[in-house]
Amino acid sequence: GASMTLFEAVGGEPTFRRLVDEFYAGIATDPLLRPMYPEEDLGPAADRMTLFLMQYWGGPNTYSAQRGHPRLRMRHAPFRIGAAERDAWLRNMRRAVDRLDLEPEIAVTLWDYLERAAYFMVNVEDDP
Ligand code: HEM
């Protein structure tokens, strides 16, 4: 119905887990992005991302219970994110979204958000 959250519409936590697992499988072999992740084990980072996305889309607020206010731009400040990093991130995320075989309308809603969020996270200007 109209009041269903996107979290519910996509099938809840298992779908977000699949999305983020696919995404991090790409990150694991990405020559630009992999070195940016401080921990050798990507599992905890994947867990934070899963919980954040679940919360954003109307699921349980476990992310904030564990991590506090998201403040994502601030949390990304230690990492150099330019156009190349943004585009690599989006490439991995696009592949992950496509793997889910979501209803087109839902896939578009999800993607629009992810794309805007990735542009918002950029924190360095490219050299002219
Ligand atoms: C954390 C990179 C965009 C959500 C991180 C971390 C890195 C990173 C290196 C640290 C890993 C960790 O220990 O958690 C990037 C790059 C991006 C990007 C290169 C390119 C644009 C985004 C976007 C979102 C996002 C668009 C959300 C839609 C998160 C979350 C965390 C995180 C939720 C964990 C924050 C925490 O609780 O500490 N990101 N990120 N990231 N990122 Fe990104």
Backbone and ligand atoms as CSV (ligand in chain L), in Angstrom:
chain,resi,resn,atom,element,x,y,z
A,1,GLY,N,N,0.826,-1.213,0.000
A,1,GLY,CA,C,0.000,0.000,0.000
A,1,GLY,C,C,0.852,1.251,0.000
A,2,ALA,N,N,0.210,2.399,0.003
A,2,ALA,CA,C,0.915,3.674,-0.113
A,2,ALA,C,C,1.806,3.925,1.092
A,3,SER,N,N,1.475,3.325,2.234
A,3,SER,CA,C,2.248,3.607,3.441
A,3,SER,C,C,3.418,2.647,3.623
A,4,MET,N,N,3.595,1.728,2.688
A,4,MET,CA,C,4.697,0.788,2.818
A,4,MET,C,C,6.026,1.514,2.631
A,5,THR,N,N,6.961,1.238,3.518
A,5,THR,CA,C,8.284,1.834,3.337
A,5,THR,C,C,9.016,1.097,2.219
A,6,LEU,N,N,10.038,1.759,1.674
A,6,LEU,CA,C,10.849,1.064,0.675
A,6,LEU,C,C,11.541,-0.132,1.321
A,7,PHE,N,N,11.906,0.026,2.585
A,7,PHE,CA,C,12.508,-1.101,3.320
A,7,PHE,C,C,11.626,-2.351,3.230
A,8,GLU,N,N,10.315,-2.159,3.470
A,8,GLU,CA,C,9.390,-3.295,3.401
A,8,GLU,C,C,9.196,-3.765,1.965
A,9,ALA,N,N,9.065,-2.788,1.052
A,9,ALA,CA,C,8.742,-3.123,-0.343
A,9,ALA,C,C,9.825,-3.982,-0.998
A,10,VAL,N,N,11.073,-3.786,-0.611
A,10,VAL,CA,C,12.140,-4.579,-1.248
A,10,VAL,C,C,12.370,-5.919,-0.554
A,11,GLY,N,N,11.689,-6.146,0.553
A,11,GLY,CA,C,11.849,-7.425,1.228
A,11,GLY,C,C,12.665,-7.355,2.507
A,12,GLY,N,N,12.860,-6.134,3.027
A,12,GLY,CA,C,13.489,-5.991,4.334
A,12,GLY,C,C,14.977,-6.278,4.366
A,13,GLU,N,N,15.456,-6.609,5.557
A,13,GLU,CA,C,16.899,-6.754,5.804
A,13,GLU,C,C,17.632,-7.676,4.818
A,14,PRO,N,N,17.065,-8.856,4.464
A,14,PRO,CA,C,17.829,-9.742,3.570
A,14,PRO,C,C,18.212,-9.082,2.247
A,15,THR,N,N,17.323,-8.223,1.730
A,15,THR,CA,C,17.614,-7.552,0.461
A,15,THR,C,C,18.748,-6.546,0.635
A,16,PHE,N,N,18.737,-5.802,1.750
A,16,PHE,CA,C,19.823,-4.840,1.989
A,16,PHE,C,C,21.142,-5.567,2.224
A,17,ARG,N,N,21.074,-6.692,2.897
A,17,ARG,CA,C,22.302,-7.487,3.089
A,17,ARG,C,C,22.864,-7.926,1.744
A,18,ARG,N,N,21.985,-8.391,0.857
A,18,ARG,CA,C,22.448,-8.833,-0.470
A,18,ARG,C,C,23.058,-7.674,-1.239
A,19,LEU,N,N,22.376,-6.521,-1.197
A,19,LEU,CA,C,22.884,-5.337,-1.895
A,19,LEU,C,C,24.295,-4.994,-1.421
A,20,VAL,N,N,24.463,-4.914,-0.121
A,20,VAL,CA,C,25.740,-4.472,0.433
A,20,VAL,C,C,26.810,-5.558,0.267
A,21,ASP,N,N,26.417,-6.823,0.357
A,21,ASP,CA,C,27.389,-7.901,0.109
A,21,ASP,C,C,27.921,-7.834,-1.325
A,22,GLU,N,N,27.024,-7.616,-2.269
A,22,GLU,CA,C,27.453,-7.477,-3.673
A,22,GLU,C,C,28.381,-6.270,-3.821
A,23,PHE,N,N,27.982,-5.169,-3.203
A,23,PHE,CA,C,28.783,-3.945,-3.285
A,23,PHE,C,C,30.192,-4.189,-2.735
A,24,TYR,N,N,30.292,-4.783,-1.563
A,24,TYR,CA,C,31.609,-4.990,-0.955
A,24,TYR,C,C,32.424,-6.068,-1.647
A,25,ALA,N,N,31.744,-6.996,-2.328
A,25,ALA,CA,C,32.493,-7.957,-3.150
A,25,ALA,C,C,33.235,-7.200,-4.248
A,26,GLY,N,N,32.620,-6.147,-4.780
A,26,GLY,CA,C,33.291,-5.301,-5.770
A,26,GLY,C,C,34.405,-4.472,-5.156
A,27,ILE,N,N,34.127,-3.894,-3.983
A,27,ILE,CA,C,35.136,-3.070,-3.302
A,27,ILE,C,C,36.393,-3.888,-3.010
A,28,ALA,N,N,36.193,-5.147,-2.652
A,28,ALA,CA,C,37.314,-6.017,-2.247
A,28,ALA,C,C,38.395,-6.096,-3.325
A,29,THR,N,N,38.000,-5.934,-4.596
A,29,THR,CA,C,38.989,-6.044,-5.679
A,29,THR,C,C,39.151,-4.718,-6.428
A,30,ASP,N,N,38.622,-3.633,-5.892
A,30,ASP,CA,C,38.705,-2.340,-6.584
A,30,ASP,C,C,40.045,-1.667,-6.263
A,31,PRO,N,N,40.870,-1.458,-7.283
A,31,PRO,CA,C,42.222,-0.944,-7.030
A,31,PRO,C,C,42.240,0.476,-6.465
A,32,LEU,N,N,41.233,1.283,-6.758
A,32,LEU,CA,C,41.188,2.651,-6.244
A,32,LEU,C,C,40.582,2.700,-4.838
A,33,LEU,N,N,39.491,1.956,-4.645
A,33,LEU,CA,C,38.734,2.088,-3.394
A,33,LEU,C,C,39.223,1.176,-2.276
A,34,ARG,N,N,39.658,-0.026,-2.612
A,34,ARG,CA,C,40.030,-0.966,-1.539
A,34,ARG,C,C,41.060,-0.394,-0.567
A,35,PRO,N,N,42.109,0.297,-1.088
A,35,PRO,CA,C,43.112,0.841,-0.165
A,35,PRO,C,C,42.582,1.937,0.771
A,36,MET,N,N,41.413,2.496,0.464
A,36,MET,CA,C,40.870,3.559,1.316
A,36,MET,C,C,40.272,3.018,2.609
A,37,TYR,N,N,39.905,1.737,2.606
A,37,TYR,CA,C,39.224,1.176,3.781
A,37,TYR,C,C,40.241,0.818,4.843
A,38,PRO,N,N,40.101,1.403,6.036
A,38,PRO,CA,C,41.136,1.264,7.068
A,38,PRO,C,C,41.282,-0.153,7.602
A,39,GLU,N,N,40.196,-0.920,7.609
A,39,GLU,CA,C,40.277,-2.256,8.198
A,39,GLU,C,C,40.537,-3.314,7.131
A,40,GLU,N,N,41.302,-4.324,7.508
A,40,GLU,CA,C,41.565,-5.421,6.576
A,40,GLU,C,C,40.291,-6.208,6.302
A,41,ASP,N,N,39.496,-6.408,7.343
A,41,ASP,CA,C,38.226,-7.126,7.231
A,41,ASP,C,C,37.143,-6.119,6.834
A,42,LEU,N,N,36.545,-6.334,5.663
A,42,LEU,CA,C,35.489,-5.417,5.200
A,42,LEU,C,C,34.138,-5.722,5.841
A,43,GLY,N,N,34.049,-6.815,6.593
A,43,GLY,CA,C,32.779,-7.204,7.197
A,43,GLY,C,C,32.139,-6.128,8.070
A,44,PRO,N,N,32.895,-5.551,8.999
A,44,PRO,CA,C,32.302,-4.512,9.852
A,44,PRO,C,C,31.840,-3.289,9.054
A,45,ALA,N,N,32.589,-2.893,8.032
A,45,ALA,CA,C,32.171,-1.762,7.197
A,45,ALA,C,C,30.879,-2.114,6.457
A,46,ALA,N,N,30.801,-3.344,5.960
A,46,ALA,CA,C,29.583,-3.784,5.265
A,46,ALA,C,C,28.386,-3.755,6.212
A,47,ASP,N,N,28.628,-4.140,7.443
A,47,ASP,CA,C,27.546,-4.144,8.429
A,47,ASP,C,C,27.052,-2.716,8.695
A,48,ARG,N,N,27.984,-1.767,8.838
A,48,ARG,CA,C,27.582,-0.373,9.077
A,48,ARG,C,C,26.770,0.165,7.899
A,49,MET,N,N,27.222,-0.142,6.692
A,49,MET,CA,C,26.506,0.326,5.499
A,49,MET,C,C,25.101,-0.288,5.421
A,50,THR,N,N,25.009,-1.581,5.701
A,50,THR,CA,C,23.703,-2.265,5.668
A,50,THR,C,C,22.739,-1.614,6.660
A,51,LEU,N,N,23.201,-1.432,7.895
A,51,LEU,CA,C,22.330,-0.866,8.928
A,51,LEU,C,C,21.939,0.564,8.596
A,52,PHE,N,N,22.877,1.323,8.028
A,52,PHE,CA,C,22.547,2.695,7.647
A,52,PHE,C,C,21.448,2.711,6.580
A,53,LEU,N,N,21.625,1.932,5.533
A,53,LEU,CA,C,20.635,1.944,4.435
A,53,LEU,C,C,19.274,1.441,4.907
A,54,MET,N,N,19.266,0.422,5.734
A,54,MET,CA,C,17.997,-0.076,6.291
A,54,MET,C,C,17.268,1.038,7.041
A,55,GLN,N,N,18.014,1.752,7.863
A,55,GLN,CA,C,17.417,2.837,8.648
A,55,GLN,C,C,16.925,3.958,7.743
A,56,TYR,N,N,17.746,4.335,6.760
A,56,TYR,CA,C,17.374,5.424,5.861
A,56,TYR,C,C,16.051,5.136,5.160
A,57,TRP,N,N,15.852,3.889,4.771
A,57,TRP,CA,C,14.662,3.520,3.990
A,57,TRP,C,C,13.492,3.056,4.843
A,58,GLY,N,N,13.523,3.344,6.128
A,58,GLY,CA,C,12.341,3.101,6.955
A,58,GLY,C,C,12.368,1.842,7.786
A,59,GLY,N,N,13.509,1.166,7.828
A,59,GLY,CA,C,13.642,-0.026,8.665
A,59,GLY,C,C,14.053,0.357,10.084
A,60,PRO,N,N,14.471,-0.627,10.852
A,60,PRO,CA,C,14.848,-0.381,12.248
A,60,PRO,C,C,16.007,0.615,12.375
A,61,ASN,N,N,16.046,1.346,13.498
A,61,ASN,CA,C,17.061,2.381,13.714
A,61,ASN,C,C,18.315,1.835,14.393
A,62,THR,N,N,18.652,0.624,14.061
A,62,THR,CA,C,19.823,-0.013,14.676
A,62,THR,C,C,21.103,0.771,14.403
A,63,TYR,N,N,21.201,1.343,13.191
A,63,TYR,CA,C,22.427,2.102,12.871
A,63,TYR,C,C,22.661,3.187,13.910
A,64,SER,N,N,21.651,4.031,14.129
A,64,SER,CA,C,21.839,5.151,15.061
A,64,SER,C,C,21.975,4.686,16.505
A,65,ALA,N,N,21.331,3.568,16.837
A,65,ALA,CA,C,21.499,3.025,18.187
A,65,ALA,C,C,22.962,2.666,18.427
A,66,GLN,N,N,23.631,2.188,17.381
A,66,GLN,CA,C,25.033,1.781,17.526
A,66,GLN,C,C,26.020,2.905,17.248
A,67,ARG,N,N,25.679,3.777,16.293
A,67,ARG,CA,C,26.660,4.737,15.778
A,67,ARG,C,C,26.307,6.191,16.053
A,68,GLY,N,N,25.065,6.459,16.485
A,68,GLY,CA,C,24.627,7.841,16.664
A,68,GLY,C,C,24.147,8.434,15.348
A,69,HIS,N,N,24.014,9.772,15.321
A,69,HIS,CA,C,23.555,10.460,14.107
A,69,HIS,C,C,24.486,10.112,12.943
A,70,PRO,N,N,23.941,9.827,11.766
A,70,PRO,CA,C,24.801,9.392,10.654
A,70,PRO,C,C,25.922,10.383,10.293
A,71,ARG,N,N,25.612,11.691,10.154
A,71,ARG,CA,C,26.657,12.682,9.803
A,71,ARG,C,C,27.633,12.111,8.780
A,72,LEU,N,N,27.095,11.659,7.671
A,72,LEU,CA,C,27.935,10.905,6.733
A,72,LEU,C,C,29.042,11.734,6.098
A,73,ARG,N,N,28.757,13.002,5.817
A,73,ARG,CA,C,29.832,13.810,5.211
A,73,ARG,C,C,30.996,13.952,6.185
A,74,MET,N,N,30.666,14.170,7.452
A,74,MET,CA,C,31.712,14.285,8.458
A,74,MET,C,C,32.494,12.963,8.585
A,75,ARG,N,N,31.764,11.849,8.569
A,75,ARG,CA,C,32.442,10.550,8.719
A,75,ARG,C,C,33.321,10.216,7.515
A,76,HIS,N,N,33.042,10.842,6.378
A,76,HIS,CA,C,33.861,10.596,5.191
A,76,HIS,C,C,35.009,11.593,5.045
A,77,ALA,N,N,35.044,12.588,5.928
A,77,ALA,CA,C,36.071,13.627,5.812
A,77,ALA,C,C,37.505,13.072,5.820
A,78,PRO,N,N,37.787,11.988,6.563
A,78,PRO,CA,C,39.167,11.476,6.552
A,78,PRO,C,C,39.589,10.867,5.215
A,79,PHE,N,N,38.621,10.639,4.319
A,79,PHE,CA,C,38.948,9.969,3.057
A,79,PHE,C,C,38.904,10.969,1.913
A,80,ARG,N,N,39.859,10.843,1.008
A,80,ARG,CA,C,39.905,11.743,-0.135
A,80,ARG,C,C,38.925,11.235,-1.195
A,81,ILE,N,N,37.817,11.950,-1.336
A,81,ILE,CA,C,36.790,11.528,-2.292
A,81,ILE,C,C,36.645,12.587,-3.375
A,82,GLY,N,N,37.223,12.279,-4.540
A,82,GLY,CA,C,37.079,13.134,-5.720
A,82,GLY,C,C,36.155,12.454,-6.721
A,83,ALA,N,N,36.136,12.995,-7.933
A,83,ALA,CA,C,35.247,12.446,-8.966
A,83,ALA,C,C,35.568,10.975,-9.257
A,84,ALA,N,N,36.851,10.621,-9.267
A,84,ALA,CA,C,37.231,9.250,-9.606
A,84,ALA,C,C,36.736,8.268,-8.533
A,85,GLU,N,N,36.881,8.657,-7.264
A,85,GLU,CA,C,36.427,7.789,-6.172
A,85,GLU,C,C,34.898,7.677,-6.195
A,86,ARG,N,N,34.238,8.818,-6.403
A,86,ARG,CA,C,32.773,8.817,-6.491
A,86,ARG,C,C,32.294,7.897,-7.614
A,87,ASP,N,N,32.919,8.032,-8.772
A,87,ASP,CA,C,32.470,7.235,-9.915
A,87,ASP,C,C,32.751,5.746,-9.706
A,88,ALA,N,N,33.872,5.422,-9.077
A,88,ALA,CA,C,34.184,4.019,-8.786
A,88,ALA,C,C,33.170,3.453,-7.791
A,89,TRP,N,N,32.835,4.259,-6.789
A,89,TRP,CA,C,31.841,3.844,-5.789
A,89,TRP,C,C,30.500,3.565,-6.484
A,90,LEU,N,N,30.116,4.499,-7.366
A,90,LEU,CA,C,28.828,4.345,-8.059
A,90,LEU,C,C,28.838,3.146,-9.009
A,91,ARG,N,N,29.966,2.877,-9.622
A,91,ARG,CA,C,30.069,1.722,-10.528
A,91,ARG,C,C,29.829,0.424,-9.748
A,92,ASN,N,N,30.466,0.316,-8.590
A,92,ASN,CA,C,30.266,-0.879,-7.761
A,92,ASN,C,C,28.829,-0.970,-7.258
A,93,MET,N,N,28.264,0.171,-6.890
A,93,MET,CA,C,26.897,0.168,-6.378
A,93,MET,C,C,25.882,-0.131,-7.485
A,94,ARG,N,N,26.146,0.381,-8.695
A,94,ARG,CA,C,25.237,0.113,-9.824
A,94,ARG,C,C,25.155,-1.397,-10.089
A,95,ARG,N,N,26.320,-2.028,-10.085
A,95,ARG,CA,C,26.367,-3.474,-10.314
A,95,ARG,C,C,25.562,-4.203,-9.227
A,96,ALA,N,N,25.720,-3.759,-7.992
A,96,ALA,CA,C,25.021,-4.399,-6.874
A,96,ALA,C,C,23.511,-4.204,-6.988
A,97,VAL,N,N,23.079,-2.999,-7.338
A,97,VAL,CA,C,21.630,-2.740,-7.484
A,97,VAL,C,C,21.062,-3.602,-8.606
A,98,ASP,N,N,21.783,-3.687,-9.710
A,98,ASP,CA,C,21.292,-4.477,-10.852
A,98,ASP,C,C,21.115,-5.946,-10.489
A,99,ARG,N,N,21.994,-6.443,-9.639
A,99,ARG,CA,C,21.931,-7.856,-9.237
A,99,ARG,C,C,20.669,-8.198,-8.449
A,100,LEU,N,N,20.025,-7.179,-7.866
A,100,LEU,CA,C,18.858,-7.440,-7.023
A,100,LEU,C,C,17.585,-7.701,-7.829
A,101,ASP,N,N,17.570,-7.308,-9.106
A,101,ASP,CA,C,16.363,-7.484,-9.925
A,101,ASP,C,C,15.119,-6.905,-9.253
A,102,LEU,N,N,15.222,-5.642,-8.830
A,102,LEU,CA,C,14.089,-4.978,-8.184
A,102,LEU,C,C,13.075,-4.525,-9.229
A,103,GLU,N,N,11.845,-4.236,-8.777
A,103,GLU,CA,C,10.876,-3.580,-9.652
A,103,GLU,C,C,11.518,-2.288,-10.143
A,104,PRO,N,N,11.351,-1.986,-11.442
A,104,PRO,CA,C,12.030,-0.814,-12.009
A,104,PRO,C,C,11.798,0.481,-11.219
A,105,GLU,N,N,10.566,0.704,-10.792
A,105,GLU,CA,C,10.267,1.958,-10.091
A,105,GLU,C,C,11.052,2.057,-8.771
A,106,ILE,N,N,11.160,0.935,-8.090
A,106,ILE,CA,C,11.905,0.902,-6.825
A,106,ILE,C,C,13.394,1.052,-7.086
A,107,ALA,N,N,13.877,0.390,-8.134
A,107,ALA,CA,C,15.306,0.492,-8.470
A,107,ALA,C,C,15.678,1.939,-8.779
A,108,VAL,N,N,14.793,2.665,-9.480
A,108,VAL,CA,C,15.051,4.063,-9.827
A,108,VAL,C,C,15.088,4.930,-8.568
A,109,THR,N,N,14.146,4.709,-7.667
A,109,THR,CA,C,14.103,5.475,-6.413
A,109,THR,C,C,15.384,5.263,-5.611
A,110,LEU,N,N,15.773,4.021,-5.487
A,110,LEU,CA,C,16.983,3.674,-4.738
A,110,LEU,C,C,18.208,4.303,-5.400
A,111,TRP,N,N,18.289,4.171,-6.717
A,111,TRP,CA,C,19.462,4.651,-7.444
A,111,TRP,C,C,19.579,6.173,-7.380
A,112,ASP,N,N,18.447,6.870,-7.543
A,112,ASP,CA,C,18.476,8.338,-7.480
A,112,ASP,C,C,19.093,8.796,-6.161
A,113,TYR,N,N,18.693,8.159,-5.079
A,113,TYR,CA,C,19.237,8.501,-3.771
A,113,TYR,C,C,20.744,8.220,-3.707
A,114,LEU,N,N,21.135,7.015,-4.124
A,114,LEU,CA,C,22.543,6.622,-4.019
A,114,LEU,C,C,23.431,7.544,-4.843
A,115,GLU,N,N,22.947,7.916,-6.024
A,115,GLU,CA,C,23.722,8.791,-6.894
A,115,GLU,C,C,23.878,10.181,-6.256
A,116,ARG,N,N,22.780,10.728,-5.745
A,116,ARG,CA,C,22.853,12.039,-5.093
A,116,ARG,C,C,23.759,11.978,-3.874
A,117,ALA,N,N,23.633,10.920,-3.096
A,117,ALA,CA,C,24.444,10.787,-1.882
A,117,ALA,C,C,25.929,10.703,-2.233
A,118,ALA,N,N,26.253,9.993,-3.306
A,118,ALA,CA,C,27.659,9.857,-3.703
A,118,ALA,C,C,28.228,11.209,-4.150
A,119,TYR,N,N,27.447,11.990,-4.887
A,119,TYR,CA,C,27.911,13.324,-5.299
A,119,TYR,C,C,28.106,14.225,-4.073
A,120,PHE,N,N,27.211,14.075,-3.113
A,120,PHE,CA,C,27.252,14.874,-1.880
A,120,PHE,C,C,28.501,14.559,-1.050
A,121,MET,N,N,29.016,13.340,-1.179
A,121,MET,CA,C,30.143,12.885,-0.346
A,121,MET,C,C,31.489,13.379,-0.870
A,122,VAL,N,N,31.504,13.900,-2.097
A,122,VAL,CA,C,32.770,14.386,-2.672
A,122,VAL,C,C,33.304,15.530,-1.809
A,123,ASN,N,N,34.577,15.440,-1.446
A,123,ASN,CA,C,35.151,16.439,-0.541
A,123,ASN,C,C,36.459,17.040,-1.038
A,124,VAL,N,N,36.855,16.740,-2.259
A,124,VAL,CA,C,38.002,17.444,-2.866
A,124,VAL,C,C,37.656,17.862,-4.291
A,125,GLU,N,N,38.125,19.030,-4.670
A,125,GLU,CA,C,37.952,19.490,-6.049
A,125,GLU,C,C,39.015,18.823,-6.913
A,126,ASP,N,N,38.645,18.507,-8.136
A,126,ASP,CA,C,39.650,17.993,-9.064
A,126,ASP,C,C,40.573,19.124,-9.494
A,127,ASP,N,N,41.821,18.741,-9.812
A,127,ASP,CA,C,42.746,19.735,-10.360
A,127,ASP,C,C,42.181,20.252,-11.681
A,128,PRO,N,N,42.348,21.547,-11.934
A,128,PRO,CA,C,41.810,22.117,-13.168
A,128,PRO,C,C,42.547,21.605,-14.406
L,1,HEM,C1,C,32.083,4.460,5.571
L,1,HEM,C2,C,34.229,5.365,1.341
L,1,HEM,C3,C,30.062,7.122,-0.368
L,1,HEM,C4,C,27.806,5.275,3.493
L,1,HEM,C5,C,33.030,4.585,4.583
L,1,HEM,C6,C,34.428,4.263,4.733
L,1,HEM,C7,C,35.018,4.516,3.543
L,1,HEM,C8,C,34.011,5.002,2.639
L,1,HEM,C9,C,36.494,4.330,3.185
L,1,HEM,C10,C,35.080,3.707,6.003
L,1,HEM,C11,C,34.733,2.265,6.147
L,1,HEM,C12,C,34.200,1.949,7.528
L,1,HEM,O1,O,35.049,1.682,8.384
L,1,HEM,O2,O,32.972,1.962,7.745
L,1,HEM,C13,C,33.294,5.947,0.512
L,1,HEM,C14,C,33.579,6.480,-0.809
L,1,HEM,C15,C,32.419,6.987,-1.298
L,1,HEM,C16,C,31.396,6.773,-0.277
L,1,HEM,C17,C,34.922,6.447,-1.526
L,1,HEM,C18,C,32.265,7.647,-2.650
L,1,HEM,C19,C,31.377,8.586,-2.938
L,1,HEM,C20,C,29.080,6.738,0.504
L,1,HEM,C21,C,27.663,6.936,0.307
L,1,HEM,C22,C,27.023,6.416,1.400
L,1,HEM,C23,C,28.039,5.888,2.280
L,1,HEM,C24,C,27.046,7.602,-0.923
L,1,HEM,C25,C,25.553,6.328,1.727
L,1,HEM,C26,C,24.600,6.305,0.839
L,1,HEM,C27,C,28.764,4.944,4.409
L,1,HEM,C28,C,28.486,4.503,5.762
L,1,HEM,C29,C,29.710,4.306,6.380
L,1,HEM,C30,C,30.737,4.597,5.374
L,1,HEM,C31,C,27.106,4.330,6.391
L,1,HEM,C32,C,29.964,3.902,7.839
L,1,HEM,C33,C,29.889,5.168,8.700
L,1,HEM,C34,C,30.131,4.867,10.171
L,1,HEM,O3,O,29.176,4.552,10.888
L,1,HEM,O4,O,31.289,4.962,10.602
L,1,HEM,N1,N,32.817,5.029,3.311
L,1,HEM,N2,N,31.977,6.144,0.795
L,1,HEM,N3,N,29.263,6.094,1.708
L,1,HEM,N4,N,30.124,4.978,4.211
L,1,HEM,FE1,FE,31.046,5.567,2.527
